[in-house]
Amino acid sequence: MDFFKNNKPIFFILLPFVLSLLVALIVVIVQPEGPKATKTQSTVGQTAEPESTEKPQLTTETVAEGLSNVWDVAQSPDNTLYYTERANKIGAIIDGKPVTIHETKDAYVKGEGGMLGMTLDPEFAANRFLYACFNTATDVRVARFKVAPDNRSLTDRSDIVTGMPANPSGRHSGCRPRFDANRSLWIGTGDTARSEHPQNPKSLGGKVLRVDREGRGVQGNMGAPFDKRVYSYGHRNVQGLAFYKQSINGVLGYSVEHGPDRDDELNTLSTGNFGWDPGSNYDENVEMTDLKKFPEAAPAVWSSGKSTIAPSGATILEGKQWKSWEGRLMMAVQKDKHVRLFQFDDSAKKVADEEKILAEFGRVRSVVLGVDGSLYLTTDNGSGQDKIVRVIPQ
């Protein structure tokens, strides 16, 4: 203290220099090290990289049980679950219990046929439209219904797509309906195990169809001489459809298809021929995608190879809750009794990795991403042994 009393002029001369030095030191300390990489949103033509490299931990809970051959499931914006059972039943989970809300009088249940795929309208909250695909005695068709406000009944049936061929045995009936991000309704159909359908431009069998809410073909389908509703052809028995919210390198999504005793397929959704042509006697020894006969045919993205696993419904995982699995495709598997998880490369046209998961439920018919971000799977074991299971990522 005596120093400052005796040397005030020197202190006040040095004070500005001391303060300047302190400011310079503070600037150096807080100066950032340099620009850091920032993540950008994916756009069309780019692959969205998941933010996490960690796998999600899965927990499961049974939503409904005591059902038979649950073919499909969908969740409405208010979290109500609707489902179909092949034995001509459309149901809903009401107060925690499965309730049959509709049985169609003209449905024909035989073998693989009956009440099949189902989906809800993208504007369900406003119009309450439910679309179901089923066999009749003469064809396979898609009908649009209106769900009652109390969820306990369906009204206002309108058959929007009719004339999809059917086999009296029910064999190769298809039939999976799904909406894309543009609100077009896609329908995967079967060839009824008959040779005249897959390559026939006027037949709706062995095709992927794309229509509007009224069942009319939309722009961008195959065009003449094809039926206006046909998007692609040369299919055997389409069981699943899955879409990206936004196309990746031109890939809208994927279809899942049964092979004969081999070569189940996962295909990109694109117009054109997919190469199934069993000839006049329905020869199932021909190539599933016959590139010799049809060099322009679209090759499969994935094939099961020398044996069939009987894949079915599929969905693409969305949301950060799925961590490193976000953007991957889940596919239900019946014969081999599990769910198959696929990761694609940046082109979205080649499988980079695949993994078997959820193998404790027997035959899995459908996997659907719910509006709550969970996965819902349905089983197809029959005899009242089937259930709807919620898969929760953590």
C-alpha positions, -999 to 999 in steps of 0.1 A, spaced: 0 0 0 29 24 8 42 18 -28 10 32 -43 10 62 -20 45 71 -29 44 63 -66 9 74 -78 22 90 -111 39 58 -122 8 37 -113 -16 58 -133 8 58 -163 11 19 -162 -26 13 -156 -38 16 -193 -11 -8 -204 -21 -34 -178 -57 -32 -188 -49 -36 -225 -28 -67 -217 -57 -82 -197 -82 -76 -226 -58 -93 -251 -55 -124 -228 -93 -127 -226 -97 -125 -264 -71 -153 -269 -88 -175 -243 -123 -173 -258 -113 -173 -295 -128 -205 -311 -104 -231 -325 -119 -228 -360 -150 -236 -380 -168 -269 -370 -186 -292 -393 -223 -288 -394 -250 -313 -403 -274 -304 -431 -308 -318 -439 -309 -345 -466 -325 -336 -499 -335 -357 -529 -305 -375 -541 -287 -376 -508 -287 -403 -481 -297 -390 -446 -271 -402 -422 -285 -411 -387 -273 -387 -360 -264 -416 -337 -241 -446 -342 -258 -464 -313 -282 -492 -318 -316 -488 -302 -325 -511 -273 -359 -528 -280 -386 -536 -256 -418 -553 -266 -454 -554 -253 -484 -574 -265 -512 -550 -276 -537 -578 -285 -537 -616 -285 -561 -645 -292 -563 -634 -328 -559 -655 -360 -538 -646 -391 -535 -609 -385 -527 -596 -420 -522 -559 -414 -523 -531 -389 -525 -493 -390 -525 -465 -364 -547 -434 -366 -536 -399 -355 -554 -404 -322 -533 -437 -317 -562 -461 -323 -550 -493 -339 -570 -510 -367 -562 -545 -380 -574 -572 -404 -577 -609 -398 -577 -631 -429 -610 -648 -418 -629 -617 -430 -625 -595 -400 -616 -558 -396 -610 -549 -360 -599 -521 -337 -583 -519 -303 -609 -503 -281 -604 -498 -244 -573 -520 -246 -592 -549 -262 -595 -562 -298 -630 -557 -312 -643 -568 -346 -659 -538 -362 -667 -552 -396 -672 -584 -416 -676 -581 -453 -705 -601 -467 -690 -609 -500 -655 -618 -488 -642 -652 -499 -619 -669 -475 -598 -697 -489 -561 -706 -486 -541 -675 -489 -572 -654 -497 -596 -635 -475 -593 -602 -457 -558 -591 -465 -539 -557 -465 -553 -525 -450 -542 -489 -447 -556 -455 -435 -560 -424 -456 -532 -397 -450 -561 -373 -442 -578 -398 -419 -583 -372 -391 -606 -353 -415 -622 -380 -437 -618 -412 -416 -612 -433 -447 -600 -469 -443 -589 -490 -473 -590 -528 -472 -581 -554 -498 -599 -587 -499 -609 -617 -521 -645 -622 -534 -657 -652 -553 -648 -636 -586 -619 -612 -579 -596 -594 -555 -606 -558 -548 -599 -527 -527 -628 -511 -509 -628 -477 -491 -648 -475 -459 -656 -447 -434 -648 -454 -398 -676 -444 -374 -667 -417 -348 -668 -443 -320 -645 -466 -340 -670 -495 -336 -683 -498 -372 -675 -491 -409 -699 -474 -433 -700 -459 -468 -683 -487 -486 -670 -478 -521 -652 -505 -542 -625 -483 -558 -604 -511 -575 -621 -542 -587 -611 -569 -612 -578 -579 -598 -577 -616 -607 -583 -643 -581 -576 -680 -579 -605 -701 -563 -578 -717 -541 -567 -683 -529 -532 -688 -541 -511 -656 -549 -538 -631 -539 -514 -603 -530 -526 -578 -517 -509 -549 -499 -522 -513 -501 -500 -483 -490 -500 -446 -495 -469 -427 -505 -459 -391 -495 -478 -377 -525 -510 -393 -513 -512 -418 -541 -524 -453 -532 -502 -482 -542 -514 -518 -544 -492 -548 -547 -510 -577 -564 -504 -615 -570 -504 -634 -603 -529 -660 -589 -504 -687 -600 -515 -683 -635 -493 -677 -665 -515 -652 -683 -512 -624 -658 -476 -611 -650 -467 -600 -685 -502 -591 -697 -505 -553 -699 -543 -554 -694 -544 -577 -664 -541 -563 -629 -525 -595 -616 -487 -597 -609 -485 -559 -608 -479 -529 -587 -507 -505 -591 -508 -467 -584 -541 -449 -581 -559 -420 -564 -585 -422 -537 -612 -430 -563 -591 -459 -578 -581 -440 -609 -547 -444 -625 -523 -414 -619 -498 -397 -642 -465 -414 -644 -478 -450 -646 -469 -473 -675 -492 -459 -701 -506 -476 -733 -510 -505 -739 -511 -510 -701 -541 -505 -679 -539 -469 -666 -535 -482 -631 -504 -503 -637 -471 -488 -624 -449 -519 -629 -454 -555 -641 -438 -589 -643 -443 -596 -606 -451 -630 -589 -468 -622 -556 -462 -588 -541 -465 -589 -503 -450 -556 -490 -446 -520 -499 -424 -494 -481 -418 -457 -489 -393 -431 -480 -408 -397 -471 -385 -382 -497 -369 -402 -526 -332 -410 -523 -312 -410 -555 -345 -415 -573 -356 -444 -552 -391 -440 -539 -391 -471 -518 -393 -509 -521 -416 -538 -528 -413 -573 -512 -421 -603 -533 -425 -641 -529 -403 -663 -550 -412 -699 -558 -389 -722 -538 -361 -697 -539 -353 -661 -548 -377 -640 -527 -370 -605 -537 -367 -569 -525 -371 -545 -554 -370 -508 -559 -403 -491 -568 -399 -481 -604 -419 -484 -636 -411 -513 -660 -408 -550 -662 -396 -571 -632 -390 -602 -652 -414 -629 -639 -428 -650 -668 -436 -687 -659 -447 -696 -694 -478 -713 -706 -477 -741 -680 -467 -719 -650 -432 -733 -648 -418 -723 -614 -383 -734 -624 -378 -703 -645 -357 -674 -631 -376 -651 -608 -361 -621 -627 -354 -635 -662 -328 -612 -675 -321 -634 -705 -356 -632 -717 -361 -596 -706 -327 -578 -707 -344 -546 -697 -360 -561 -666 -352 -545 -632 -328 -566 -612 -336 -573 -575 -320 -552 -548 -319 -583 -526 -327 -620 -531 -330 -648 -506 -310 -670 -529 -314 -708 -530 -342 -711 -505 -373 -690 -497 -378 -673 -464 -414 -661 -473 -411 -623 -466 -441 -601 -462 -449 -566 -451 -422 -539 -448 -417 -504 -434 -389 -478 -433 -379 -466 -398 -382 -429 -391 -374 -408 -361 -344 -402 -338 -357 -428 -314 -344 -454 -338 -309 -440 -335 -285 -457 -360 -314 -477 -375 -332 -446 -387 -337 -449 -425 -333 -487 -425 -360 -511 -438 -377 -537 -416 -392 -567 -434 -416 -593 -419 -406 -629 -424 -430 -658 -422 -413 -691 -430 -380 -682 -412 -399 -665 -383 -382 -632 -377 -379 -596 -388 -351 -588 -412 -334 -554 -409 -318 -539 -440 -293 -511 -444 -287 -497 -479 -257 -480 -494 -257 -444 -505 -273 -453 -538 -303 -469 -520 -301 -497 -546 -277 -521 -529 -279 -538 -495 -249 -528 -473 -259 -549 -443 -288 -571 -430 -296 -585 -396 -322 -609 -381 -341 -596 -351 -373 -602 -332 -373 -640 -337 -395 -649 -307 -429 -644 -322 -432 -671 -349 -444 -662 -384 -445 -624 -388 -469 -611 -414 -466 -573 -412 -445 -546 -397 -458 -510 -396 -443 -478 -382 -469 -462 -359 -476 -425 -356 -462 -428 -321 -428 -438 -335 -431 -474 -323 -431 -504 -346 -462 -526 -347 -459 -562 -359 -485 -588 -365 -481 -626 -364 -496 -652 -387 -494 -685 -368 -531 -693 -370 -556 -711 -347 -561 -682 -323 -524 -680 -315 -517 -646 -331 -511 -612 -317 -502 -576 -323 -470 -565 -307 -456 -531 -300 -418 -527 -304 -405 -497 -285 -370 -484 -293 -350 -469 -264 
